[in-house]
Amino acid sequence: GAAYEDPVKTIRKDIVDKALKALPARSKTTKEVMMKRMKSVRTLYSLSDIEAAYMVYKWEYENLQYACYHYNHDRDLIDFTEDGTYKSGVGVCNGFAYLYARLCNAMGVEAYRVVGYSKAGDFVKGVTPTSSDHAWNVIQIDGNYYLLDATWGIGSCNGDAYVPKLRDSYFCTKPEAFIRTQI
């Protein structure tokens, strides 16, 4: 196969940060308005596809948190949908991945939600899982496809508490590194 070309090194992070500051607060606008604003901000700041995709990744870091308490105690109370995740700012991987794809696609960046298995929780090496337990994204940049996991890249749970932490290592992760945590 072709050598992995890391598109992340081309991101103007200072410009992405300015673009993020130009967006309204999630809690003060609808998802539809946010999608339109992201598209106009992308144009205003001349963001490339990879910069627009990174803006959404960082936007999720700044605006969403994982439903740690409900995940640990009552999963029936979790809203797994894109709309529920946007409205409340709280969700799990499925909502994060759906929302990520929707926001990227609204700006013209090809993005997909992928469902599979994580090497976390109940994972046992050598035992094939019987059902999927995780969702992440694939984006297309300049004809190449890249993996990213906003759920694990924007924070984690410490017991029932959510701890936000931006990890760029989960954005455009090399497949051979990605497979260490997802299968």
C-alpha positions as CSV (number, residue, x, y, z in Angstrom):
1,G,0.0,0.0,0.0
2,A,0.9,3.6,-0.2
3,A,2.9,5.2,2.6
4,Y,0.9,7.0,5.3
5,E,0.9,10.7,4.7
6,D,0.2,12.5,7.9
7,P,-2.1,15.4,7.1
8,V,-2.1,16.7,10.7
9,K,1.3,18.5,10.2
10,T,-0.4,20.8,7.7
11,I,-3.0,22.1,10.2
12,R,-2.8,25.8,11.1
13,K,-3.9,25.2,14.7
14,D,-3.9,28.9,15.5
15,I,-6.3,29.6,12.7
16,V,-8.5,26.7,13.7
17,D,-8.7,28.1,17.2
18,K,-9.8,31.5,15.8
19,A,-12.4,29.8,13.8
20,L,-13.7,28.0,16.8
21,K,-14.0,31.2,18.8
22,A,-16.2,32.6,16.0
23,L,-18.8,29.9,16.5
24,P,-21.8,30.4,18.8
25,A,-22.1,28.4,22.0
26,R,-23.6,24.9,21.4
27,S,-26.2,25.5,24.1
28,K,-27.4,28.7,22.5
29,T,-28.1,27.5,19.0
30,T,-29.6,24.5,17.1
31,K,-27.5,21.9,15.4
32,E,-28.8,23.2,12.0
33,V,-27.7,26.7,12.7
34,M,-24.3,25.4,14.0
35,M,-23.8,23.5,10.8
36,K,-24.4,26.6,8.7
37,R,-22.1,28.7,11.0
38,M,-19.4,26.1,10.7
39,K,-19.6,26.2,7.0
40,S,-19.4,30.0,6.9
41,V,-16.5,30.0,9.4
42,R,-14.7,27.5,7.3
43,T,-15.0,29.8,4.3
44,L,-14.1,32.9,6.3
45,Y,-10.9,31.4,7.7
46,S,-10.1,29.5,4.4
47,L,-9.8,26.2,6.3
48,S,-8.6,23.2,4.3
49,D,-10.5,19.9,4.6
50,I,-8.1,18.6,7.3
51,E,-8.4,21.9,9.2
52,A,-12.2,21.8,9.0
53,A,-12.2,18.1,10.2
54,Y,-9.8,19.1,13.1
55,M,-12.1,22.0,14.0
56,V,-15.0,19.6,14.5
57,Y,-12.7,17.3,16.5
58,K,-11.7,20.2,18.8
59,W,-15.3,21.5,18.8
60,E,-16.4,18.2,20.3
61,Y,-13.7,18.4,22.9
62,E,-14.9,21.9,23.9
63,N,-18.6,21.1,23.8
64,L,-19.2,17.5,24.7
65,Q,-18.6,15.2,27.6
66,Y,-18.9,11.4,28.0
67,A,-21.9,10.1,30.0
68,C,-19.6,8.4,32.5
69,Y,-22.1,8.2,35.4
70,H,-25.0,6.8,33.3
71,Y,-22.6,4.4,31.4
72,N,-21.5,3.0,34.7
73,H,-24.9,2.9,36.4
74,D,-27.9,3.1,34.1
75,R,-27.3,2.9,30.4
76,D,-31.0,3.1,29.7
77,L,-30.7,6.8,30.5
78,I,-28.1,7.5,27.8
79,D,-29.3,9.2,24.6
80,F,-27.2,7.5,21.9
81,T,-28.4,9.8,19.1
82,E,-26.7,12.6,17.3
83,D,-29.5,15.1,18.2
84,G,-29.6,14.1,21.9
85,T,-25.8,14.4,22.1
86,Y,-25.8,17.8,20.5
87,K,-28.7,19.2,22.6
88,S,-27.4,18.0,26.0
89,G,-23.7,18.1,25.3
90,V,-23.5,14.6,26.9
91,G,-23.3,11.3,25.1
92,V,-21.3,8.2,24.2
93,C,-19.3,7.1,21.2
94,N,-22.3,6.5,19.0
95,G,-23.7,10.1,19.4
96,F,-20.2,11.5,19.1
97,A,-19.4,9.7,15.9
98,Y,-22.8,10.5,14.3
99,L,-22.5,14.1,15.2
100,Y,-18.9,14.3,14.0
101,A,-19.8,12.9,10.6
102,R,-22.8,15.3,10.3
103,L,-20.8,18.4,11.2
104,C,-18.0,17.5,8.8
105,N,-20.3,16.6,6.0
106,A,-22.1,19.9,6.4
107,M,-18.8,21.6,5.7
108,G,-18.1,19.5,2.6
109,V,-15.6,17.1,4.3
110,E,-16.5,13.4,3.6
111,A,-16.9,11.7,7.0
112,Y,-18.5,8.4,8.1
113,R,-19.4,6.7,11.3
114,V,-17.8,3.3,11.8
115,V,-19.0,0.6,14.2
116,G,-16.7,-2.0,15.6
117,Y,-15.0,-3.5,18.6
118,S,-12.8,-1.8,21.2
119,K,-10.0,-3.3,23.1
120,A,-11.5,-2.0,26.4
121,G,-14.0,-3.1,29.0
122,D,-14.8,-6.8,28.4
123,F,-12.3,-7.4,25.7
124,V,-10.4,-10.7,26.0
125,K,-7.4,-11.3,23.8
126,G,-8.0,-14.2,21.4
127,V,-11.7,-14.2,21.9
128,T,-13.8,-12.7,19.0
129,P,-16.4,-10.3,20.4
130,T,-20.0,-11.2,19.7
131,S,-21.3,-7.7,19.2
132,S,-19.9,-4.3,18.4
133,D,-19.3,-2.0,21.4
134,H,-17.8,1.2,19.9
135,A,-18.1,3.8,17.2
136,W,-15.6,6.1,15.6
137,N,-15.1,7.9,12.3
138,V,-13.3,7.8,8.9
139,I,-12.7,11.0,7.0
140,Q,-11.5,11.4,3.4
141,I,-8.9,14.1,2.8
142,D,-7.4,14.5,-0.7
143,G,-8.5,11.1,-1.8
144,N,-7.0,9.3,1.3
145,Y,-9.0,7.9,4.2
146,Y,-8.1,8.5,7.8
147,L,-9.3,7.1,11.1
148,L,-10.2,9.1,14.2
149,D,-11.9,8.5,17.5
150,A,-13.3,11.7,19.0
151,T,-14.7,9.7,22.0
152,W,-11.3,8.6,23.2
153,G,-9.5,11.6,21.8
154,I,-11.4,14.3,23.8
155,G,-11.5,12.8,27.3
156,S,-12.1,9.8,29.5
157,C,-13.9,8.6,32.6
158,N,-12.3,8.5,36.1
159,G,-15.0,6.4,37.7
160,D,-18.2,8.3,37.3
161,A,-16.5,11.7,36.5
162,Y,-15.7,12.8,33.0
163,V,-12.1,14.2,32.6
164,P,-11.7,16.3,29.4
165,K,-8.3,15.9,27.8
166,L,-7.6,16.6,24.1
167,R,-5.4,13.9,22.6
168,D,-4.4,14.5,19.0
169,S,-3.0,11.0,18.8
170,Y,-6.6,9.8,18.1
171,F,-7.0,12.2,15.1
172,C,-5.9,10.8,11.8
173,T,-4.3,7.8,13.6
174,K,-2.2,5.4,11.6
175,P,-4.1,2.2,11.1
176,E,-1.3,0.1,12.7
177,A,-1.6,2.3,15.8
178,F,-5.4,2.4,15.7
179,I,-5.7,-1.4,15.8
180,R,-4.1,-1.4,19.2
181,T,-7.3,0.0,20.7
182,Q,-10.0,-0.9,18.1
183,I,-10.5,-4.0,16.0
